[in-house]
Amino acid sequence: MFEYLTVPEVAKVLRVDDTTVRRWIEKGILEAIRLPAAGPRTTYRIPKKTLEQLLGEPL
């Protein structure tokens, strides 16, 4: 089964701001799944495997 991380979780691991993670998603640098919006911001989930591939190590 796939594990997904939220934008704040990814930002914390990468030590960047949430806005930076969202920008990377929009530019296609990070793979993410877009969820139906419940508020003013788009909600994303990032597959854990994507972050592990970017870092080159398991989380």
KOLVEXDO-739695 format. One line per 2 residues: number of its first residue (from 1); their letters; for each residue x, y, z of N, C-alpha, C. Coordinates in nm, 3 decimals. Example, Ala and Ser with C-alpha at 12.3 -4.5 7.8 and 13.67 -1.06 7.14 Angstrom:
1> AS> 1.319/-0.569/0.780/1.230/-0.450/0.780/1.320/-0.330/0.780  1.285/-0.225/0.708/1.367/-0.106/0.714/1.290/0.003/0.787 .
END
This chain:
1> MF> 0.084/-0.118/0.000/0.000/0.000/0.000/0.088/0.125/0.000  0.042/0.226/-0.068/0.117/0.351/-0.077/0.098/0.436/0.048 .
3> EY> 0.204/0.503/0.086/0.198/0.597/0.196/0.214/0.737/0.138  0.135/0.831/0.189/0.139/0.968/0.140/0.171/1.064/0.254 .
5> LT> 0.237/1.173/0.217/0.273/1.276/0.312/0.203/1.407/0.275  0.177/1.489/0.374/0.117/1.620/0.349/0.226/1.719/0.311 .
7> VP> 0.185/1.834/0.260/0.280/1.939/0.225/0.362/1.982/0.348  0.300/2.006/0.465/0.381/2.044/0.582/0.481/1.935/0.625 .
9> EV> 0.444/1.809/0.612/0.536/1.700/0.647/0.658/1.699/0.555  0.634/1.717/0.426/0.745/1.720/0.330/0.832/1.843/0.355 .
11> AK> 0.770/1.955/0.381/0.845/2.078/0.408/0.935/2.061/0.530  0.885/1.994/0.632/0.964/1.972/0.753/1.086/1.884/0.725 .
13> VL> 1.065/1.777/0.649/1.176/1.686/0.616/1.282/1.758/0.532  1.237/1.838/0.436/1.330/1.908/0.347/1.381/2.040/0.403 .
15> RV> 1.324/2.080/0.518/1.363/2.206/0.584/1.342/2.327/0.494  1.223/2.331/0.433/1.183/2.445/0.350/1.043/2.486/0.392 .
17> DD> 0.995/2.597/0.339/0.862/2.646/0.369/0.757/2.568/0.287  0.635/2.564/0.339/0.525/2.497/0.267/0.508/2.554/0.126 .
19> TT> 0.525/2.685/0.113/0.510/2.750/-0.017/0.610/2.697/-0.118  0.730/2.668/-0.073/0.833/2.613/-0.161/0.791/2.475/-0.212 .
21> VR> 0.737/2.391/-0.124/0.691/2.258/-0.164/0.579/2.271/-0.266  0.484/2.361/-0.242/0.373/2.381/-0.337/0.426/2.428/-0.472 .
23> RW> 0.525/2.515/-0.471/0.583/2.565/-0.596/0.649/2.451/-0.672  0.722/2.364/-0.599/0.786/2.249/-0.664/0.682/2.155/-0.725 .
25> IE> 0.571/2.138/-0.657/0.463/2.053/-0.710/0.408/2.115/-0.839  0.380/2.244/-0.835/0.323/2.312/-0.952/0.418/2.312/-1.071 .
27> KG> 0.549/2.315/-1.045/0.650/2.313/-1.152/0.682/2.171/-1.199  0.626/2.069/-1.130/0.650/1.932/-1.169/0.777/1.872/-1.111 .
29> IL> 0.839/1.940/-1.018/0.962/1.889/-0.957/0.929/1.776/-0.860  0.818/1.790/-0.788/0.770/1.686/-0.697/0.640/1.628/-0.750 .
31> EA> 0.630/1.497/-0.747/0.507/1.429/-0.787/0.408/1.441/-0.671  0.283/1.474/-0.702/0.182/1.486/-0.597/0.044/1.456/-0.653 .
33> IR> -0.043/1.418/-0.564/-0.183/1.393/-0.598/-0.264/1.511/-0.547  -0.348/1.564/-0.632/-0.432/1.678/-0.595/-0.565/1.626/-0.542 .
35> LP> -0.601/1.671/-0.423/-0.727/1.632/-0.361/-0.831/1.742/-0.382  -0.960/1.707/-0.373/-1.063/1.810/-0.385/-1.043/1.918/-0.277 .
37> AA> -1.050/2.043/-0.319/-1.025/2.154/-0.227/-1.141/2.172/-0.130  -1.106/2.183/-0.003/-1.206/2.209/0.100/-1.197/2.353/0.147 .
39> GP> -1.096/2.423/0.105/-1.074/2.561/0.147/-1.011/2.640/0.034  -0.949/2.752/0.067/-0.891/2.838/-0.036/-0.763/2.783/-0.100 .
41> RT> -0.693/2.693/-0.031/-0.570/2.636/-0.086/-0.594/2.497/-0.142  -0.518/2.463/-0.246/-0.524/2.330/-0.303/-0.458/2.232/-0.206 .
43> TY> -0.521/2.117/-0.189/-0.468/2.015/-0.099/-0.394/1.909/-0.181  -0.272/1.879/-0.141/-0.190/1.780/-0.210/-0.148/1.671/-0.113 .
45> RI> -0.117/1.555/-0.170/-0.052/1.446/-0.098/0.065/1.400/-0.184  0.179/1.386/-0.120/0.301/1.348/-0.190/0.333/1.204/-0.154 .
47> PK> 0.349/1.116/-0.256/0.386/0.978/-0.225/0.520/0.973/-0.152  0.526/0.894/-0.048/0.649/0.881/0.032/0.765/0.835/-0.054 .
49> KT> 0.738/0.747/-0.151/0.844/0.697/-0.239/0.907/0.810/-0.321  0.829/0.911/-0.356/0.882/1.025/-0.430/0.985/1.101/-0.347 .
51> LE> 0.952/1.123/-0.222/1.045/1.194/-0.133/1.170/1.109/-0.107  1.152/0.979/-0.091/1.266/0.889/-0.070/1.358/0.888/-0.191 .
53> QL> 1.301/0.891/-0.311/1.382/0.896/-0.433/1.459/1.028/-0.441  1.395/1.136/-0.402/1.460/1.268/-0.405/1.576/1.272/-0.307 .
55> LG> 1.557/1.216/-0.189/1.661/1.217/-0.087/1.763/1.107/-0.105  1.726/1.000/-0.175/1.817/0.889/-0.197/1.828/0.796/-0.078 .
57> EP> 1.732/0.804/0.015/1.732/0.716/0.132/1.590/0.698/0.183  1.564/0.586/0.249/1.430/0.562/0.303/1.401/0.651/0.424 .
59> L> 1.275/0.684/0.440/1.235/0.767/0.557/1.201/0.681/0.674 .
END
